[in-house]
Amino acid sequence: MCGGIVVDKKLIQMAKMAKRITTDAYDAQIEFLLNAAMLDMGVAGVETGGFADNIVRQAAITYFLMNFGEPENYDKLKKSYDEQKAQLSTCTGYTRWSDESA
């Protein structure tokens, strides 16, 4: 499944840059939120590939921005993340199509 994904330091740095964070004090929370993004996309059927793809990375960073602190633009970020996740979940290259009908 999606559990046990290791978030690389590059993605943590990208998330920190997006929020203009310069300290390492929040790295554990950032990693937690990026993992939560991975799990959330996985529930929607998105094959994230361990954040290897830039489109998946961008969706994860949007999820992080939406959930870190109390952003004034939460609704805009939520809409953006939901749209990114929906698009990924309908694209063959990013979706795990189950064969449960067999």
Buried (B, 14 or more C-beta within 10 A) or exposed (E): EBEEBEBBEEBBEBBBEBBEBEEEEBBEEBBBBBBBBBBBBBEBBBBBEBBEBEBBBBBBBBBBBBBBEEBEEEEEBBEBBBEBBEEBBEEEEBBEEEEEEE
